Amino acid sequence: MKLGVIGAGNIAGAIVRGVVKTGTIPAENIYVSDIHAGRLEELSTLGVHTTFSNVEAAENSDVVLLAIKPRIASDVLREILPAVEGKLLVSVVAGYTRKNIADIVGDTVRIVRTMPNVPALVGEGMTVLCRTDNVSDNEFNSVMDIFNAIGKTTVLEEHLFDAATATNGSGPAYVFVMIEAMADAAVLQGISRETAYLLVEQTILGSAKLALETKEHPGKLKDMVCSPGGTTIEAIYRLEANGLRATMIDAVDACAKKSALLGGN
């Protein structure tokens, strides 16, 4: 497989590093384009080809990965159109549907839509994928291999992608806010800032791993920590009294609606 990556931002960079590190795609088979010289210079140390030309990256590849902002997606798709005809196009563009893309590039292009997230930077990303009917099983599995190199993958129907964008796509930001708030609370109690972040970050990492590996319901795991009349249930009561669940649900719902607007839905 020869992979062309249009865009060299955080997610694109994580994907390139992931596939090179795992040997999923040889570095010499990867072309990366971007307008920022610094980003390209950093990735060039991996042994991949870099260029300022989106067309050049697409022409030298049989799979083209589009990792750019929604506001420039239409222009870039039109720019690379002659170079992607008959190829496999993988989109990481938030809110952009398969139809949005197909309306520009036509029916000869096979499309896989994805939504990864920023923990891909440390190989712990979560990516959802869907495909057009003309993408073969082998092609789709090859795309999944790319994203498995930066974490975990799952397949979703496209009508759920705005919800996924609001959950796994934007979800890390919600967690980072929680980390900062919990650390602030620890500092208020007299713990140093450095130690506070260590306590919170490892606690969240361990809690997520416990939920993933045991597959127990989060409510059951919560109950393991909440002793009758104890300290933890007092904290849970305060969180519930202040509407934590309703606020989180409302925030994710608002994010999903904004995602739909990005794609003109």
CORRA-V623012 format. One record per helix or strand of 2 or more residues. SS is the DSSP state (@ for helix, = for strand). FROM is the first residue (numbers start at 1). LEN is the number of residues. If there is no record, write none. Layout:
# CORRA-V623012
ss=SS from=FROM len=LEN
ss=SS from=FROM len=LEN
This chain:
# CORRA-V623012
ss== from=3 len=4
ss=@ from=10 len=13
ss=@ from=27 len=3
ss== from=30 len=4
ss=@ from=37 len=8
ss== from=49 len=3
ss=@ from=54 len=6
ss== from=63 len=4
ss=@ from=70 len=15
ss== from=88 len=4
ss=@ from=98 len=8
ss== from=110 len=6
ss=@ from=118 len=5
ss== from=125 len=7
ss=@ from=137 len=12
ss== from=151 len=5
ss=@ from=158 len=31
ss=@ from=193 len=22
ss=@ from=218 len=8
ss=@ from=231 len=11
ss=@ from=244 len=19
